[in-house]
């Protein structure tokens, strides 16, 4: 299921899976050979990167490709399935992970790689992923990231929960960052400039801590700070859990 900036958009998992795994490649419409699922997906990603997933429509993608909307529907049955395809495609952009270092270092690399992906494709943070369609790139991503916790004494369930915890933090921070970018475009004010506008009013109500956080330290709207601060706290907690368990070699 995808989420269109708060509005649920239901896909048909069977149709999405067939397209993701390429078990069904539609025949060209009216003899066209210049259109394909991959070409449509890439055009849709460009539209979403520029205008957001809320502005994504089958018609807009078709116009970007210079084809009729019905030709696009021949290859991809609807917007929800298209978003499933887009999501799995951008997961394929994630680089191979460096396996060296301890579990903490490896998890930091996982978080960093996902952060870069979200910032390159801000719409991705607004796509519902609680019940993802299991495409090839998502499965490969999950396997690589779980491998970063190899050698720890955690159970299989805990390994999955740790990975979900880290990725959920990255995703939520990326979503907040994307929302902040939208606000900046709409208002013309950066986060720092917004805090400067608020400072006189905060001073009147005597809230020096909030004023300092926003105007002096400039951390309140800094997504990089939020990412690393939260990630450090999460990894500290995971370290406590791991330390409480006997070593796998014991």
TORBAVEX-537103 format. One record per residue: x, y, z of N, C-alpha, C in turn. Coordinates in steps of 0.2 Angstrom, whole numbers, plus 5000, padded with zeros to 4 digits. Example, Ala and Ser with C-alpha at 12.3 -4.5 7.8 and 13.67 -1.06 7.14 Angstrom:
BEGIN
506649725039506249785039506649845039 506449895035506849955036506450005039 
***
This chain:
BEGIN
500449945000500050005000500450065000 500350114996500650174996500250235000 500550285001500150335005500350405001 499750434998499850494994499750554999 500350575003500350625007499750625012 499650565015499150565020498550525018 498450515011497850485008498150415006 497850365009497950295007497850275000 498350244997498250224990498350154989 497850114988497950034989498150014982 498649964982498849934976498649864977 498649824971498549754971499149724971 499349684977499949654978500149604972 499649574970499849524964500049554958 499749614956499949644950500649674951 500749704957501349734959501949684959 501849634962502349574962502549554955 502049544951502149524944502549574940 502449634941502849684938503549694941 503549684948504249694951504749634949 504449584949504849524947504849504939 504549544936504449544928504249474926 503749454930503449384927502849404922 502749464922502249494917502449554914 502649554908502849614904502349624898 501949674899501449684894501649694887 501249674882501449684875501349754873 501749774869501749844867501049864864 500749924866500149944863500149974856 499749954852499749974845500449974842 500849924844501449914840502049954843 501949994848502450034851503049994854 503650014853504149974856504650024859 504450084860504850134863504650154871 504150104873503950114880504050044884 504150054890504249994894504150014901 504049964906503949974913504450014916 505149994914505650034917505650104915 505550114909505550184906504950224910 504350194911503850234914504050244922 504350194925504550204932505050254933 505550264928506050314929505750384928 505250384923504950454922504550474928 504250424931503850434937504250464943 504850434944505350454949505550524948 505650544942505850614940505350654942 504750644940504150684942504150694950 504150634953504050634961504650674964 505250664961505850704964505750774963 505450794958505350864957504750894960 504150864960503550894962503250854968 503550804970503250764976502750714974 502650664978502250604976501550624976 501350684979500650704979500450734972 500950754968500850784961500950724956 501050664958501150614953500450584951 500350584944499750554941500050514935 499650474933499750434927499750484921 499350534921499350574916499950614915 500250644921500850684921501450644919 501450574921502050534919501950524911 501350514909501250504902501450564898 501350624900501550684897502250694897 502550674902503350674903503650634897 503350574896503550524891503350544884 502850584883502650604877502150554874 501850514878501350464876500650474879 500150444876499550444879499450404885 498950434889498950394896498750324895 498350304891498150234890498650194888 499150224885499750184883500150164890 500150214894500550204901500150144905 499450154905499050104908499150034906 499350024900499449964897500049924900 500549964903501149934906501049934913 500749984916500649994924499950004925 499649964929498849974929498650024933 499050064937498850114941499350154945 499150204948499650244952499950204958 499550164962499750134967500350084966 500150044960500649994958501350034955 501250094952501750124950502250144956 501950164961502350184967502650124970 502350074970502750004972503349994968 503250004961503849994957504350054958 504150114959504650164960505050154967 504650134972505050124978505550064978 505350014975505849954974506449974969 506350014964506850044960507350084963 507150134967507650174971507950134976 507650084979508050044984508650014980 508650004974509149974970509750024969 509650084971510150134971510650134977 510450094982510850094988511550054986 512050084989512750054987512849984991 513349944989513549894993513749915000 513649885005513849905012514549875014 514949915016515649895019515549855025 515749795024515649745030516149745036 516649795035517149795040516849835046 517249835052517049865058516549825062 516449855068515949815073515249835071 514749805074514049805073513849885073 514149925077513849995078514150035072 514750025070514950055064514550035058 514449975057514049945051513349975051 513049975057512350005057512350085056 512850115058512950185056512950195048 513350145045513350155038512650135035 512350095038511650075035511250135036 511250175041510850235043511050285038 511650295037511950345032511750335025 511750275023511550255016510850275015 510450255020509650265019509550335019 509850375023509750445024509950485017 510450465014510650495007510150475002 509850415003509350394998508650434999 508450445005507950485007507950555005 508550585005508650655003508750664996 508950604992508950614985508250604982 507750564986507050554984506650574990 506550634991506150654997505450624998 505150604992504450574992504450504995 505050474995505050404998504850405005 505050455009504850455016504050465017 503750475012502950485013502650425010 503050375008502650315005502650265011 501950235012501850185017502250125016 502650105021503050045020502849995026 502349995029502149945035502049875032 501749875026501649815022501849815015 502549815015502849825008502749775003 502749784997502749734992503449714991 503549644992504249624992504549614985 504849664983505149664976505849644977 506249634972506949604972507449654976 507349714975507849764978507749774985 507049774987506949774994507149714998 507049654995507349594999508049594999 508449614994509149614994509349674999 509049724999509249775004509149755011 508549715013508449695019509049645021 509149595017509649545018510349575020 510549625016511249665017511249695024 510649725025510649765031510649725038 510249665037510249615043510949595044 511349585038512049555039512449595043 512349665043512749705047512749695055 512249655057512249635064512449565065 512749535060513049465061513549465067 513549415071514049405076513849435083 513249465083512949485089512549435092 512449435099512049375102511349385102 511049435098510349445097509949385094 509349375096508949325092508749355085 508449315081508249335075507649385075 507249385080506749435081507049495083 507549495087507849555090508249585084 508549545080508949575074508449615070 507849585068507449625064507149685067 507049685074506749745078507349795078 507949775079508449825079508549865073 508449825067508549855061507949905059 507349885061506749925060506749985064 507049985070507150035075507550095072 508150065069508650115066508350145060 508050105055507750135049507150175050 506750165055506150205057506450275059 506950275063507250345065507450385059 507850345054508050385048507450405044 506950365043506350375039505950435042 505850435049505450495052505850555051 506550555052506950615052506950645045 506950595040506950615033506250645031 505750615034505050645032505050715035 505250725041505250795044505650845040 506250815038506750865033506350875027 506050825024505650845018505050895019 504750885024504250935026504551005027 505051005030505451075031505651105025 505851065020506051085014505451115010 504851085011504251105008504051175011 504051185018503951245021504351295019 505051285018505451335016505251365009 505151315004504951334997504251374998 503851355002503151395003503251465006 503651465011503751535014504351575012 504851545009505451585008505851595013 505751555019506151565025506451495027 507151505028507451445031507251435038 507451375041507351365048507651415052 508251435051508551485055508251555054 507951575048507651635048506951635051 506651575051506051565055506151575062 506651545065506751555072506951625074 507251665069507451735071506751775071 506251755067505651795067505251775074 505351715076505051695083505351725089 506051735088506351755094506051805099 505851865096505651915100504951895104 504551855101503951835104504151785110 504651735108504851695114505151735120 505451785118505751825124505251855128 504651875125504151905128503751855133 503751795131503451745135503951715140 504551735140505051715144505251635143 505451615138505651545136506351545134 506851565138507551565136507851505133 507651445135507951385133507751375125 507051385124506851375117507151425112 507251485115507551545111508251525109 508651505114509351485113509451425108 508951375109508951315105508851335097 508451375096508251395089508751445086 508851505090509251555087509951555088 510251525094510951525095511251455092 510951405094511251335093511051315086 510451335084510151325077510051245076 509851215081509751135081509051115080 508551155082507851135082507651115075 507851145070507651135063508251105059 508751075062509351045058509250975058 509050945052508950875051509550835052 510150855050510750815052510850805059 510750865063510850855070510350805073 509650815071509150765073509350695071 509550685065509750615063510350585068 510850625069511450595072511350595080 510950645083510750645090510350575091 509850575088509350515089509750445088 510150445082510450385081510950365086 511250405089511750395094511450365100 510850395102510450375108510150305106 509950285100509750225099510250175099 510850185096511350135096511650125103 511650175107511850165114511350115118 510750125116510250075119510350005117 510449995110510649935107511249905110 511749945112512349925115512249895122 511749925126511649895132511249825131 510849825127510549755126511049705124 511449715119511949665117512449655123 512649705127513049685132512749645138 512049645138511749605143511649525141 511949515135511849445133512549415133 512549345134513249315134513449315126 514149315126514449315119514249255115 514149255109514049195105514549145105 515149165107515749115107515749085114 515349105119515449085126515149015126 
***
